[in-house]
């Protein structure tokens, strides 16, 4: 590789931070589910001691951790992972699509737009842009 792929490094660090935050939400319990916008239903299930909120949140954390590992592999910080370019393209697409979800929601269901949707959409869009830039850089270097 020519040099450090900073966009993918930052994308990986932000995905890792999001994974750790999701694990902290499990530990934080119902109040954290509410604060971070998981919804009242999940918060109530957590209050009742159901394993469902923790399982869902842990699955999201695992996905985000995997995405951070793929970003780090794209930077050369760790060994290359299987289907690196394809997976990074898919991760980029998911982040960008999630980030852009704010637009149709605002147009067709404005009552559903809240601070969580705005914050999470802008965060996903920013991480998606980092992945887009970094993945383009990686593909260019490997060509």
NORSULRA-V234501 format. One record per residue. N is the residue number from 0. PHI is phi in degrees with one decimal (NA if undefined). OMEGA is omega in whole degrees, 0 to 359 (NA if undefined). D_FIRST is the distance of its C-alpha to the first C-alpha in Angstrom with 2 decimals. Layout:
n->N phi->PHI omega->OMEGA d_first->D_FIRST
n->N phi->PHI omega->OMEGA d_first->D_FIRST
This chain:
n->0 phi->NA omega->184 d_first->0.00
n->1 phi->-68.8 omega->182 d_first->3.76
n->2 phi->-160.4 omega->181 d_first->5.70
n->3 phi->-63.2 omega->179 d_first->7.69
n->4 phi->-87.9 omega->185 d_first->8.76
n->5 phi->-62.9 omega->179 d_first->12.37
n->6 phi->-59.1 omega->179 d_first->14.30
n->7 phi->-70.2 omega->177 d_first->13.19
n->8 phi->-60.7 omega->180 d_first->13.75
n->9 phi->-67.0 omega->176 d_first->17.16
n->10 phi->-60.7 omega->178 d_first->17.90
n->11 phi->-65.1 omega->179 d_first->17.39
n->12 phi->-64.3 omega->179 d_first->19.56
n->13 phi->-70.1 omega->175 d_first->22.17
n->14 phi->-64.5 omega->178 d_first->22.34
n->15 phi->-63.2 omega->178 d_first->22.80
n->16 phi->-60.8 omega->179 d_first->25.47
n->17 phi->-65.3 omega->178 d_first->27.17
n->18 phi->-63.1 omega->179 d_first->27.27
n->19 phi->-64.8 omega->177 d_first->28.85
n->20 phi->-62.6 omega->179 d_first->31.24
n->21 phi->-63.0 omega->177 d_first->32.39
n->22 phi->-66.9 omega->177 d_first->33.15
n->23 phi->-65.0 omega->178 d_first->35.05
n->24 phi->-62.4 omega->178 d_first->37.03
n->25 phi->-59.5 omega->181 d_first->38.25
n->26 phi->-67.6 omega->182 d_first->39.45
n->27 phi->-67.5 omega->175 d_first->40.87
n->28 phi->82.0 omega->188 d_first->43.01
n->29 phi->-53.3 omega->181 d_first->44.99
n->30 phi->-62.4 omega->179 d_first->44.91
n->31 phi->-71.8 omega->176 d_first->41.11
n->32 phi->-58.5 omega->179 d_first->41.06
n->33 phi->-65.8 omega->184 d_first->43.39
n->34 phi->-59.7 omega->184 d_first->41.61
n->35 phi->-90.8 omega->169 d_first->38.20
n->36 phi->81.1 omega->180 d_first->39.79
n->37 phi->-72.6 omega->179 d_first->39.83
n->38 phi->105.4 omega->183 d_first->43.36
n->39 phi->-65.4 omega->181 d_first->46.82
n->40 phi->-61.1 omega->179 d_first->47.01
n->41 phi->-66.7 omega->179 d_first->44.14
n->42 phi->-61.8 omega->179 d_first->45.50
n->43 phi->-66.2 omega->177 d_first->48.93
n->44 phi->-60.4 omega->178 d_first->47.63
n->45 phi->-63.6 omega->177 d_first->45.90
n->46 phi->-61.3 omega->181 d_first->49.24
n->47 phi->-80.2 omega->179 d_first->51.00
n->48 phi->84.2 omega->179 d_first->48.71
n->49 phi->-67.7 omega->177 d_first->47.14
n->50 phi->-79.7 omega->185 d_first->43.89
n->51 phi->-61.2 omega->180 d_first->42.69
n->52 phi->-59.2 omega->180 d_first->41.10
n->53 phi->-65.0 omega->180 d_first->39.21
n->54 phi->-65.0 omega->179 d_first->38.05
n->55 phi->-63.2 omega->182 d_first->36.84
n->56 phi->-67.2 omega->178 d_first->35.12
n->57 phi->-65.9 omega->177 d_first->33.52
n->58 phi->-63.0 omega->177 d_first->32.22
n->59 phi->-61.6 omega->179 d_first->30.66
n->60 phi->-61.0 omega->179 d_first->29.14
n->61 phi->-63.9 omega->178 d_first->27.73
n->62 phi->-62.8 omega->180 d_first->26.19
n->63 phi->-63.8 omega->177 d_first->24.65
n->64 phi->-62.9 omega->178 d_first->23.36
n->65 phi->-61.2 omega->178 d_first->21.77
n->66 phi->-62.8 omega->178 d_first->20.17
n->67 phi->-65.4 omega->179 d_first->18.79
n->68 phi->-63.8 omega->177 d_first->17.33
n->69 phi->-65.0 omega->177 d_first->15.61
n->70 phi->-63.3 omega->180 d_first->14.21
n->71 phi->-64.8 omega->176 d_first->13.05
n->72 phi->-64.3 omega->178 d_first->11.50
n->73 phi->-67.3 omega->178 d_first->9.59
n->74 phi->-86.8 omega->185 d_first->8.30
n->75 phi->90.3 omega->179 d_first->7.54
n->76 phi->-67.7 omega->175 d_first->10.93
n->77 phi->-128.7 omega->182 d_first->12.66
n->78 phi->-62.7 omega->179 d_first->12.36
n->79 phi->-59.5 omega->179 d_first->11.80
n->80 phi->-104.1 omega->182 d_first->15.20
n->81 phi->-57.8 omega->176 d_first->17.34
n->82 phi->53.2 omega->189 d_first->17.14
n->83 phi->-52.2 omega->183 d_first->14.18
n->84 phi->-63.0 omega->182 d_first->14.07
n->85 phi->-62.4 omega->181 d_first->17.88
n->86 phi->-67.4 omega->178 d_first->18.53
n->87 phi->-62.7 omega->176 d_first->16.44
n->88 phi->-63.5 omega->180 d_first->18.40
n->89 phi->-65.1 omega->178 d_first->21.57
n->90 phi->-60.6 omega->179 d_first->20.98
n->91 phi->-58.5 omega->181 d_first->20.42
n->92 phi->-62.1 omega->181 d_first->23.60
n->93 phi->-63.2 omega->179 d_first->25.61
n->94 phi->-59.7 omega->182 d_first->24.81
n->95 phi->-67.0 omega->178 d_first->25.64
n->96 phi->-63.8 omega->177 d_first->28.74
n->97 phi->-63.6 omega->179 d_first->29.94
n->98 phi->-63.9 omega->181 d_first->29.48
n->99 phi->-81.9 omega->179 d_first->31.45
n->100 phi->-61.5 omega->179 d_first->34.18
n->101 phi->-60.9 omega->185 d_first->35.92
n->102 phi->-63.5 omega->179 d_first->36.98
n->103 phi->-64.3 omega->178 d_first->39.05
n->104 phi->-63.2 omega->180 d_first->40.41
n->105 phi->-63.7 omega->181 d_first->41.59
n->106 phi->-76.1 omega->189 d_first->43.15
n->107 phi->-104.8 omega->178 d_first->44.84
n->108 phi->-141.6 omega->185 d_first->45.38
n->109 phi->-58.3 omega->179 d_first->45.48
n->110 phi->-67.7 omega->181 d_first->47.44
n->111 phi->-87.6 omega->181 d_first->44.41
n->112 phi->-80.4 omega->178 d_first->42.24
n->113 phi->-134.2 omega->184 d_first->42.15
n->114 phi->-63.0 omega->178 d_first->40.09
n->115 phi->-63.4 omega->181 d_first->38.04
n->116 phi->-61.5 omega->180 d_first->37.14
n->117 phi->-64.1 omega->182 d_first->36.24
n->118 phi->-63.5 omega->182 d_first->34.15
n->119 phi->-68.1 omega->178 d_first->32.34
n->120 phi->-65.8 omega->179 d_first->31.75
n->121 phi->-65.7 omega->177 d_first->30.33
n->122 phi->-63.8 omega->179 d_first->28.10
n->123 phi->-62.8 omega->178 d_first->26.80
n->124 phi->-63.2 omega->179 d_first->26.37
n->125 phi->-63.7 omega->179 d_first->24.34
n->126 phi->-65.2 omega->177 d_first->22.05
n->127 phi->-62.1 omega->178 d_first->21.85
n->128 phi->-67.2 omega->175 d_first->20.90
n->129 phi->-61.5 omega->178 d_first->18.05
n->130 phi->-64.4 omega->179 d_first->16.88
n->131 phi->-60.9 omega->180 d_first->17.52
n->132 phi->-62.6 omega->182 d_first->15.51
n->133 phi->-67.8 omega->180 d_first->12.50
n->134 phi->-68.6 omega->175 d_first->12.87
n->135 phi->-60.1 omega->179 d_first->13.30
n->136 phi->-60.9 omega->181 d_first->10.12
n->137 phi->-62.5 omega->182 d_first->8.24
n->138 phi->-63.5 omega->178 d_first->10.63
n->139 phi->-61.8 omega->181 d_first->10.28
n->140 phi->-66.9 omega->182 d_first->6.61
n->141 phi->-84.1 omega->181 d_first->7.82
n->142 phi->-76.7 omega->NA d_first->11.04
